[in-house]
Structures are given as structure tokens and as C-alpha cells.
């Protein structure tokens, strides 16, 4: 019989889920209390903010915070479940019945992986949408909705096999797909693949329409030719208006289902979509990361009560869990700095954590 579907497997699975649920409830309560105060301190310092509005902003932000804290919730919840079984001598009875730790840890890791799948496919889209509303509401309350949609100092690229255009702008308004203070540098592609400068255009504004840039107050200069001035000029482009939003939107506001499209459009805009690729790979790796956290929490809770040192083992498990989370953030920073591939940054911590837990379990169980 499959151990996961046996009565003992279902019991261990239920105990693990119970421990994680209790931990999640405690973390959620703490998040709500702390973040309400934070909203009153930050947003309330720049605008009149009632307690009810602060609670509303916190409720919009809470799912995204809970999604980020899931690794700790799983770690602590698993330790609570295993410690309870240990205190009631149920682990001793399970081992005495001939079930090794390798087998009864399977329901724990399975529960964590299932939570990770739910988080990626269901919780993340909800959290992303609500967090986008949180940013919009915060900007509106503080009177800075325009600032929220404006980014300074951007670069874009477009072109084909015959010509490449490098576009720089002092600022971009992603809400209306407009560049302010745009400079367009044209290069002809030579037969050997090298680029040769062709002309330079400057425009006070460049509005991205379907299939073309609408340039306003244009100066056009080319080598050996007088400078030409135009009030309006249309320039063909393969870029879509959504490309500006795709390039500068906060990855936290993008759901798992929307990320592939944003990555493709960012590439079409000539921009390396490292932030979005890292976010997507991190979400894909979430089940493995939570399973690794559950395994760490379990193996550091197996020490028998009569042998003592249970608290020290639990503290070590929590410390290693924090270290793994810090390593995950550190490797992500390497990926954002182009020092590591996004897929490696997303998968290295879960793999390291899981094999680390297996190594500790091998030492404790098999000597």
C-alpha cells in the first residue's frame, strides 16, 4: 500500500497541515497588526489616513506578504507538528512499528509541495492583483498617481536586419505609453554585422501607438546634411504600447500566468527581462523550496524527548531555515546583477536545502 494513502500517512499529513495552519494564523495576525501601524506611519505621514483606510490598504497588501512568509510558515508549522508528535511519544510508536523516518517524512514534504503549487497557481495571481491595487491606492491617497506611472532614464531598442534604433528618454509614462525628452539614434547594419551611425533624432515627446511612434517637436540630423525640424513625425515601430508597461512594471504586481507574456514583450523591446524571468522561475521553484523547508523543520524535530537537547535542535533548524532564506535572497541579487542565470538563482536554494535535510536525516537515522 502507498504510505501516503495509508491511515498513518493521512494522519501525519493532517498533523502537518494543522501545524502549518496554526502558524499561518499567527503570522497573518501579526502581519495585520504590524502593517496597519506601518501604513499609518508611512502613508499617514504624507496624507490624512483613517484607521479604516489603513486596514483596507493592509488587506490589499497582506496576501503578498503572506506569500513571501510561506517558507517560514511551513518551517515553523512542520516543527510544531513534529514536536507535538514527539512529545506524545507518537514518533517512538511509529518507529517501533517498523516505519523509518525516511517514510514518515514523505507526507510532510508532500503537504509542503502541495501548498507551494497552490501558492504559485492560485495565491500568487490573487496577491499580485491586490498588490497592484495597493500601489495604486497608496499613490492616489498621497496624490502621486502620476509619479507611480512615471520612470526616469530609460533605454529601448528596435530594428530589423537592415537598421537598428537605440532610444533613450529622460522619462516614460507607462500609463499612456509616452516618452519625454526622447533621443533616437539610427544605425545601419553592415554586411559584416557591424553597425554604422546613420542619423540622430530628438523629440520633445514620443507617443507609442499601434505600429508607429508619434514624435512631437522633432530635430533630425544626419552626417553631411542640414538639421531638419518637424512639429510632428510618425516613425514605424514593431513595439506595442504595452511594451513600456511590461518593461517597468513591478514584478510583484504580475501573476504567474501573465509573466511569460511580459517576458516575451520585454525581449521584443530589446530589454533583458531578468527581473521577470527570476520571478517566474522563483514561482515555479516554490513547491520545491517549501518542501525543502518542511524537510529541514522535520529532521530537526526528530530527537527523542528523553535524550534532551530538543530545544537546541529546534533552534538549529530555525537558524538554518533563516540561512537558507537569506541565501535565496542573496542568489536572487546575483541574478539581478547578471552574475547568475535566473533559473540557477531560483533553483539553487531549494536543491541545497533539500539535500542538506537529507544529509542531516542520514546522519541522525542511519548514523
Secondary structure, 3 states (H helix, E strand, C coil): CCHHHCHHHHHHHHHHHHHHHHHHHHHHHHHHHHHHHHHHHHCCCCCCCCHHHHHHHHHHHHHHHHHHHHHHHHHHHHHHHHHHHHHCCHHHHHHHCCCCHHHHCHHHHHHHHHHHHHHHHHHHHHHHHHHHHHHHHHHHHCCCHHHHCEEEEEEEEEECCCEEEEEEEEEEECCCCEEEEEEEEEEEECCCCCEEEEEEEEEEEEEEECCEEEEEEEEEEECCCCCEEEEEEEEECCCCCHHHHHHHCCHHHCCHHHHHHHHHHHHHCCCCCHHHHHHHHHHHHHHHHHHHHHHHHHHCCCCCHHHCCHHHHHHHHHHHHHHHHHHHHHHHHHHHCCCCCHHHHHHHHHHHHHHHHHHHHHHHHHC
